[in-house]
Amino acid sequence: MNKFAIFEAKNRLTHIIREAEKGDAVELTRHGKPVAVLVGMEKYAELKGCVRSFSRVFDEFQVEWPMELVEGPIDLTEPREGDIDPFENVRAIDTGRDISL
C-alpha cells in the first residue's frame, strides 16, 4: 500500500487517484499517522457489498429456504432422505482438534 502525507497528496492527487483506480489502496497520513485510505470505485463497491446486516442476510436466507418447504418437525441431528442441506457447502468437514481432559 502506498502512503502519502496529506500535504503531499494535495500536489499529487491525479497520481494518487490513478493508483487507486488500478486497485492499489493509498494510505493518507497526517503527522506520520494514518488517517484515511483511498480506494478505487471497484474496490469500494466490493467492500460495501460485503458488509451486510444479519437481518438482511437472514431475510435472504428465508426467501431462498422458506419454511413452507419443511414438512413435519425439524430434527437437525438426523437428516431425512431427500432433505436439502442449505449449509452443505459452508460447513467444515473436519471434526476439529482432539482435546484430552
ROFITOR-129208 format. One record per residue: residue in three letters; x, y, z of N, C-alpha, C in turn. Coordinates in Angstrom, 3 decimals, m for minus. Atoms other than C-alpha are relative to their C-alpha. Layout:
<nodes>
<residuo->ala	nxx->X	nyy->Y	nzz->Z	caxx->X	cayy->Y	cazz->Z	cxx->X	cyy->Y	czz->Z>;
...
</nodes>
This chain:
<nodes>
<residuo->met	nxx->0.855	nyy->m1.172	nzz->0.000	caxx->0.000	cayy->0.000	cazz->0.000	cxx->0.898	cyy->1.230	czz->0.000>;
<residuo->asn	nxx->m0.743	nyy->m1.254	nzz->0.064	caxx->1.347	cayy->3.393	cazz->m0.960	cxx->m0.476	cyy->0.937	czz->1.097>;
<residuo->lys	nxx->0.330	nyy->m0.966	nzz->m1.045	caxx->1.476	cayy->6.090	cazz->1.710	cxx->0.386	cyy->1.398	czz->m0.461>;
<residuo->phe	nxx->m0.269	nyy->m1.391	nzz->0.316	caxx->1.250	cayy->9.828	cazz->1.227	cxx->m0.463	cyy->0.861	czz->1.155>;
<residuo->ala	nxx->0.437	nyy->m1.003	nzz->m0.966	caxx->1.154	cayy->12.678	cazz->3.679	cxx->m1.061	cyy->0.858	czz->m0.681>;
<residuo->ile	nxx->1.095	nyy->m0.776	nzz->0.578	caxx->m1.951	cayy->14.798	cazz->3.182	cxx->0.523	cyy->1.214	czz->m0.768>;
<residuo->phe	nxx->m0.518	nyy->m1.180	nzz->0.702	caxx->0.074	cayy->17.879	cazz->2.252	cxx->0.611	cyy->m0.396	czz->m1.340>;
<residuo->glu	nxx->m0.577	nyy->0.482	nzz->1.256	caxx->1.880	cayy->15.819	cazz->m0.427	cxx->m1.110	cyy->m0.464	czz->m0.953>;
<residuo->ala	nxx->1.109	nyy->0.515	nzz->0.801	caxx->m1.373	cayy->14.244	cazz->m1.624	cxx->m0.704	cyy->1.131	czz->m0.758>;
<residuo->lys	nxx->0.632	nyy->m1.143	nzz->0.675	caxx->m2.763	cayy->17.694	cazz->m2.453	cxx->0.684	cyy->0.287	czz->m1.330>;
<residuo->asn	nxx->m0.768	nyy->m0.302	nzz->1.200	caxx->0.009	cayy->18.163	cazz->m5.002	cxx->0.043	cyy->m1.164	czz->m0.990>;
<residuo->arg	nxx->m0.116	nyy->1.184	nzz->0.855	caxx->m0.113	cayy->14.602	cazz->m6.382	cxx->m1.330	cyy->m0.729	czz->m0.140>;
<residuo->leu	nxx->1.322	nyy->0.612	nzz->m0.018	caxx->m3.860	cayy->13.975	cazz->m6.377	cxx->m0.271	cyy->m0.855	czz->m1.239>;
<residuo->thr	nxx->0.253	nyy->0.754	nzz->1.235	caxx->m4.056	cayy->12.863	cazz->m10.032	cxx->0.735	cyy->m1.335	czz->0.038>;
<residuo->his	nxx->m0.799	nyy->1.225	nzz->m0.098	caxx->m1.275	cayy->10.306	cazz->m9.493	cxx->m0.614	cyy->m0.965	czz->1.019>;
<residuo->ile	nxx->0.567	nyy->0.833	nzz->m1.063	caxx->m2.861	cayy->9.026	cazz->m6.278	cxx->m1.317	cyy->m0.631	czz->m0.451>;
<residuo->ile	nxx->1.264	nyy->0.543	nzz->0.496	caxx->m6.267	cayy->8.611	cazz->m7.920	cxx->0.256	cyy->m1.097	czz->m1.024>;
<residuo->arg	nxx->m0.341	nyy->1.058	nzz->0.966	caxx->m4.679	cayy->6.623	cazz->m10.749	cxx->0.441	cyy->m1.274	czz->0.722>;
<residuo->glu	nxx->m0.418	nyy->1.169	nzz->m0.798	caxx->m3.067	cayy->4.328	cazz->m8.165	cxx->m1.227	cyy->m0.723	czz->0.558>;
<residuo->ala	nxx->1.216	nyy->0.587	nzz->m0.561	caxx->m6.450	cayy->3.778	cazz->m6.522	cxx->m0.828	cyy->m0.676	czz->m1.087>;
<residuo->glu	nxx->0.758	nyy->0.590	nzz->1.106	caxx->m8.119	cayy->3.134	cazz->m9.879	cxx->0.589	cyy->m1.325	czz->m0.448>;
<residuo->lys	nxx->m0.657	nyy->1.252	nzz->0.372	caxx->m5.556	cayy->0.413	cazz->m10.592	cxx->m0.288	cyy->m1.110	czz->1.006>;
<residuo->gly	nxx->0.294	nyy->1.008	nzz->m1.022	caxx->m6.674	cayy->m1.341	cazz->m7.414	cxx->0.913	cyy->0.081	czz->1.201>;
<residuo->asp	nxx->m0.910	nyy->m0.163	nzz->m1.133	caxx->m3.894	cayy->m0.179	cazz->m5.113	cxx->m0.612	cyy->0.962	czz->1.014>;
<residuo->ala	nxx->0.489	nyy->m0.892	nzz->m1.051	caxx->m5.109	cayy->1.241	cazz->m1.817	cxx->1.092	cyy->1.020	czz->0.316>;
<residuo->val	nxx->m0.947	nyy->m1.073	nzz->m0.314	caxx->m3.462	cayy->4.545	cazz->m0.898	cxx->m0.333	cyy->0.516	czz->1.398>;
<residuo->glu	nxx->0.185	nyy->m0.463	nzz->m1.377	caxx->m2.995	cayy->5.458	cazz->2.747	cxx->0.415	cyy->1.468	czz->0.104>;
<residuo->leu	nxx->m0.311	nyy->m1.409	nzz->m0.223	caxx->m3.131	cayy->9.124	cazz->3.686	cxx->0.339	cyy->0.194	czz->1.471>;
<residuo->thr	nxx->m0.464	nyy->m0.189	nzz->m1.374	caxx->m1.265	cayy->10.252	cazz->6.773	cxx->0.044	cyy->1.473	czz->0.367>;
<residuo->arg	nxx->m0.161	nyy->m1.349	nzz->m0.542	caxx->m1.172	cayy->13.321	cazz->8.990	cxx->0.999	cyy->m0.133	czz->1.151>;
<residuo->his	nxx->m1.071	nyy->0.066	nzz->m1.007	caxx->1.990	cayy->13.831	cazz->11.055	cxx->0.465	cyy->m1.436	czz->0.202>;
<residuo->gly	nxx->m0.500	nyy->1.371	nzz->m0.041	caxx->3.008	cayy->10.264	cazz->10.181	cxx->m1.009	cyy->m1.045	czz->0.461>;
<residuo->lys	nxx->1.020	nyy->0.953	nzz->m0.468	caxx->m0.208	cayy->8.699	cazz->11.488	cxx->m1.064	cyy->m0.196	czz->m1.074>;
<residuo->pro	nxx->1.024	nyy->0.241	nzz->1.014	caxx->m2.693	cayy->7.008	cazz->9.132	cxx->m1.342	cyy->0.595	czz->0.403>;
<residuo->val	nxx->1.293	nyy->m0.623	nzz->m0.286	caxx->m5.980	cayy->8.925	cazz->8.874	cxx->m1.083	cyy->m0.411	czz->m0.995>;
<residuo->ala	nxx->0.997	nyy->0.374	nzz->1.000	caxx->m7.664	cayy->7.656	cazz->5.695	cxx->0.641	cyy->m0.922	czz->m1.028>;
<residuo->val	nxx->m0.455	nyy->0.857	nzz->1.094	caxx->m7.427	cayy->5.187	cazz->2.847	cxx->m0.843	cyy->0.328	czz->m1.220>;
<residuo->leu	nxx->0.678	nyy->m0.282	nzz->1.256	caxx->m8.284	cayy->5.982	cazz->m0.751	cxx->0.025	cyy->m1.271	czz->m0.839>;
<residuo->val	nxx->0.095	nyy->1.183	nzz->0.850	caxx->m9.544	cayy->3.100	cazz->m2.895	cxx->m0.838	cyy->0.345	czz->m1.215>;
<residuo->gly	nxx->0.774	nyy->m0.202	nzz->1.213	caxx->m10.985	cayy->2.880	cazz->m6.385	cxx->m1.450	cyy->m0.433	czz->0.192>;
<residuo->met	nxx->1.431	nyy->0.303	nzz->m0.106	caxx->m14.729	cayy->2.555	cazz->m7.010	cxx->m0.274	cyy->m1.494	czz->m0.028>;
<residuo->glu	nxx->0.218	nyy->1.451	nzz->0.074	caxx->m14.473	cayy->m1.130	cazz->m7.897	cxx->0.248	cyy->m0.647	czz->1.363>;
<residuo->lys	nxx->m0.312	nyy->0.543	nzz->m1.322	caxx->m12.817	cayy->m1.963	cazz->m4.582	cxx->m1.010	cyy->0.488	czz->1.038>;
<residuo->tyr	nxx->0.985	nyy->m0.554	nzz->m0.926	caxx->m15.214	cayy->0.328	cazz->m2.704	cxx->m1.317	cyy->m0.764	czz->m0.092>;
<residuo->ala	nxx->1.256	nyy->0.731	nzz->0.189	caxx->m18.247	cayy->m1.411	cazz->m4.218	cxx->0.120	cyy->m1.413	czz->0.565>;
<residuo->glu	nxx->m0.234	nyy->1.341	nzz->m0.547	caxx->m16.731	cayy->m4.777	cazz->m3.291	cxx->m0.062	cyy->0.025	czz->1.520>;
<residuo->leu	nxx->0.002	nyy->m0.102	nzz->m1.455	caxx->m16.134	cayy->m3.686	cazz->0.284	cxx->m1.387	cyy->0.340	czz->0.535>;
<residuo->lys	nxx->1.330	nyy->m0.416	nzz->m0.448	caxx->m19.532	cayy->m2.037	cazz->0.602	cxx->m0.986	cyy->m1.158	czz->m0.072>;
<residuo->gly	nxx->0.894	nyy->1.136	nzz->0.162	caxx->m21.289	cayy->m5.147	cazz->m0.663	cxx->0.247	cyy->m1.109	czz->0.993>;
<residuo->cys	nxx->m0.336	nyy->1.076	nzz->m0.935	caxx->m19.513	cayy->m7.406	cazz->1.804	cxx->m0.593	cyy->0.223	czz->1.378>;
<residuo->val	nxx->0.496	nyy->m0.278	nzz->m1.337	caxx->m20.895	cayy->m5.707	cazz->4.859	cxx->m1.515	cyy->0.080	czz->m0.062>;
<residuo->arg	nxx->1.457	nyy->0.044	nzz->m0.018	caxx->m24.497	cayy->m6.755	cazz->5.256	cxx->m0.436	cyy->m0.334	czz->1.421>;
<residuo->ser	nxx->0.496	nyy->0.258	nzz->m1.348	caxx->m26.530	cayy->m6.794	cazz->8.411	cxx->m0.506	cyy->m1.428	czz->0.100>;
<residuo->phe	nxx->0.493	nyy->1.355	nzz->m0.223	caxx->m27.524	cayy->m10.111	cazz->9.949	cxx->m1.452	cyy->m0.118	czz->m0.453>;
<residuo->ser	nxx->1.423	nyy->0.085	nzz->0.349	caxx->m31.211	cayy->m9.312	cazz->9.462	cxx->m0.187	cyy->m0.077	czz->m1.514>;
<residuo->arg	nxx->0.119	nyy->0.051	nzz->1.462	caxx->m30.697	cayy->m8.719	cazz->5.736	cxx->0.407	cyy->m1.370	czz->m0.527>;
<residuo->val	nxx->m0.447	nyy->1.321	nzz->0.422	caxx->m28.751	cayy->m11.957	cazz->5.316	cxx->m1.039	cyy->m1.048	czz->0.372>;
<residuo->phe	nxx->1.014	nyy->0.945	nzz->m0.450	caxx->m31.392	cayy->m13.837	cazz->7.330	cxx->m1.246	cyy->0.085	czz->m0.883>;
<residuo->asp	nxx->1.146	nyy->m0.166	nzz->0.895	caxx->m34.181	cayy->m12.374	cazz->5.189	cxx->0.260	cyy->m0.677	czz->m1.342>;
<residuo->glu	nxx->m0.359	nyy->0.646	nzz->1.265	caxx->m32.354	cayy->m13.527	cazz->2.051	cxx->m0.029	cyy->m1.519	czz->0.142>;
<residuo->phe	nxx->0.007	nyy->1.438	nzz->m0.270	caxx->m31.918	cayy->m16.976	cazz->3.603	cxx->m1.432	cyy->m0.528	czz->0.020>;
<residuo->gln	nxx->1.387	nyy->0.436	nzz->m0.094	caxx->m35.633	cayy->m17.209	cazz->4.370	cxx->m0.694	cyy->m0.010	czz->m1.360>;
<residuo->val	nxx->0.579	nyy->m0.003	nzz->1.343	caxx->m36.523	cayy->m16.300	cazz->0.797	cxx->0.491	cyy->m1.224	czz->m0.770>;
<residuo->glu	nxx->m0.569	nyy->1.129	nzz->0.734	caxx->m34.177	cayy->m18.966	cazz->m0.574	cxx->m0.428	cyy->m1.345	czz->0.595>;
<residuo->trp	nxx->0.354	nyy->1.239	nzz->m0.693	caxx->m35.141	cayy->m21.600	cazz->2.033	cxx->m1.252	cyy->0.227	czz->0.855>;
<residuo->pro	nxx->1.220	nyy->m0.285	nzz->m0.766	caxx->m38.778	cayy->m20.902	cazz->3.013	cxx->m0.424	cyy->m1.201	czz->0.857>;
<residuo->met	nxx->0.444	nyy->1.037	nzz->m0.924	caxx->m40.212	cayy->m22.842	cazz->5.959	cxx->m1.145	cyy->m0.835	czz->m0.575>;
<residuo->glu	nxx->1.095	nyy->0.755	nzz->0.592	caxx->m43.167	cayy->m23.910	cazz->3.788	cxx->0.498	cyy->m1.289	czz->m0.647>;
<residuo->leu	nxx->m0.558	nyy->1.194	nzz->0.625	caxx->m40.825	cayy->m26.433	cazz->2.157	cxx->0.256	cyy->m1.111	czz->1.017>;
<residuo->val	nxx->m0.302	nyy->0.971	nzz->m1.048	caxx->m40.273	cayy->m28.174	cazz->5.503	cxx->m1.290	cyy->m0.691	czz->0.421>;
<residuo->glu	nxx->1.163	nyy->0.778	nzz->m0.429	caxx->m42.690	cayy->m30.975	cazz->6.344	cxx->0.303	cyy->m0.632	czz->1.350>;
<residuo->gly	nxx->m0.171	nyy->0.609	nzz->m1.312	caxx->m43.099	cayy->m32.031	cazz->9.959	cxx->1.024	cyy->0.736	czz->0.841>;
<residuo->pro	nxx->m0.969	nyy->m0.648	nzz->m0.893	caxx->m40.857	cayy->m31.196	cazz->12.892	cxx->1.418	cyy->m0.081	czz->m0.556>;
<residuo->ile	nxx->m1.382	nyy->m0.041	nzz->0.474	caxx->m37.259	cayy->m30.256	cazz->12.211	cxx->0.899	cyy->m0.690	czz->1.008>;
<residuo->asp	nxx->m0.969	nyy->0.707	nzz->m0.837	caxx->m34.693	cayy->m32.692	cazz->13.603	cxx->1.363	cyy->0.180	czz->m0.657>;
<residuo->leu	nxx->m1.297	nyy->m0.308	nzz->0.603	caxx->m31.215	cayy->m31.336	cazz->12.918	cxx->1.033	cyy->m1.086	czz->0.225>;
<residuo->thr	nxx->m0.983	nyy->1.043	nzz->m0.290	caxx->m29.494	cayy->m34.442	cazz->14.300	cxx->m0.001	cyy->m1.097	czz->m1.056>;
<residuo->glu	nxx->0.111	nyy->1.060	nzz->0.997	caxx->m30.756	cayy->m36.898	cazz->11.669	cxx->m0.685	cyy->0.530	czz->m1.258>;
<residuo->pro	nxx->0.650	nyy->m0.465	nzz->1.226	caxx->m31.331	cayy->m35.646	cazz->8.120	cxx->m0.856	cyy->m1.105	czz->m0.609>;
<residuo->arg	nxx->0.886	nyy->0.952	nzz->0.656	caxx->m34.208	cayy->m37.299	cazz->6.295	cxx->0.422	cyy->m0.169	czz->m1.454>;
<residuo->glu	nxx->m0.326	nyy->0.245	nzz->1.398	caxx->m33.843	cayy->m38.803	cazz->2.852	cxx->m0.663	cyy->1.071	czz->m0.859>;
<residuo->gly	nxx->0.527	nyy->m1.029	nzz->0.881	caxx->m34.279	cayy->m36.132	cazz->0.222	cxx->0.111	cyy->1.413	czz->0.560>;
<residuo->asp	nxx->m0.159	nyy->m1.332	nzz->m0.583	caxx->m33.595	cayy->m33.261	cazz->2.640	cxx->1.137	cyy->0.742	czz->m0.680>;
<residuo->ile	nxx->m1.040	nyy->m0.860	nzz->0.561	caxx->m31.594	cayy->m30.381	cazz->1.224	cxx->0.642	cyy->0.736	czz->1.158>;
<residuo->asp	nxx->m0.730	nyy->m0.671	nzz->m1.075	caxx->m28.901	cayy->m29.001	cazz->3.488	cxx->0.515	cyy->1.346	czz->m0.503>;
<residuo->pro	nxx->m0.450	nyy->m1.310	nzz->0.496	caxx->m28.503	cayy->m25.233	cazz->2.957	cxx->1.422	cyy->0.350	czz->0.432>;
<residuo->phe	nxx->m1.342	nyy->m0.290	nzz->m0.493	caxx->m25.200	cayy->m25.326	cazz->4.848	cxx->1.030	cyy->m0.997	czz->m0.513>;
<residuo->glu	nxx->m0.855	nyy->1.070	nzz->0.502	caxx->m23.703	cayy->m28.196	cazz->2.868	cxx->1.375	cyy->0.503	czz->m0.455>;
<residuo->asn	nxx->m1.263	nyy->m0.486	nzz->0.562	caxx->m21.022	cayy->m26.091	cazz->1.163	cxx->0.747	cyy->0.970	czz->0.905>;
<residuo->val	nxx->m0.679	nyy->m0.961	nzz->m0.864	caxx->m20.129	cayy->m23.866	cazz->4.113	cxx->0.541	cyy->m0.631	czz->1.281>;
<residuo->arg	nxx->m0.488	nyy->0.659	nzz->m1.206	caxx->m19.522	cayy->m26.356	cazz->6.901	cxx->1.387	cyy->m0.572	czz->m0.222>;
<residuo->ala	nxx->m1.309	nyy->0.623	nzz->0.046	caxx->m16.005	cayy->m27.525	cazz->7.679	cxx->m0.194	cyy->m1.514	czz->0.099>;
<residuo->ile	nxx->0.130	nyy->1.456	nzz->0.018	caxx->m15.551	cayy->m31.246	cazz->7.012	cxx->0.651	cyy->m0.633	czz->1.228>;
<residuo->asp	nxx->m0.713	nyy->0.602	nzz->m1.136	caxx->m13.086	cayy->m31.884	cazz->9.827	cxx->m0.804	cyy->0.150	czz->1.286>;
<residuo->thr	nxx->0.723	nyy->m0.002	nzz->m1.272	caxx->m14.299	cayy->m32.559	cazz->13.347	cxx->0.679	cyy->0.868	czz->1.042>;
<residuo->gly	nxx->m0.710	nyy->m0.851	nzz->m0.954	caxx->m11.844	cayy->m30.199	cazz->14.983	cxx->1.176	cyy->m0.719	czz->0.608>;
<residuo->arg	nxx->m1.179	nyy->0.599	nzz->m0.624	caxx->m8.932	cayy->m30.948	cazz->17.222	cxx->m0.404	cyy->m0.855	czz->1.186>;
<residuo->asp	nxx->0.234	nyy->0.866	nzz->m1.148	caxx->m8.736	cayy->m33.641	cazz->19.865	cxx->0.442	cyy->0.728	czz->1.268>;
<residuo->ile	nxx->m0.333	nyy->m0.621	nzz->m1.276	caxx->m8.773	cayy->m32.391	cazz->23.436	cxx->0.015	cyy->m1.095	czz->1.054>;
<residuo->ser	nxx->m0.074	nyy->0.997	nzz->m1.070	caxx->m7.569	cayy->m34.621	cazz->26.229	cxx->m0.307	cyy->0.685	czz->1.323>;
<residuo->leu	nxx->0.405	nyy->m0.578	nzz->m1.275	caxx->m9.133	cayy->m33.988	cazz->29.590	cxx->0.786	cyy->m0.583	czz->1.145>;
</nodes>
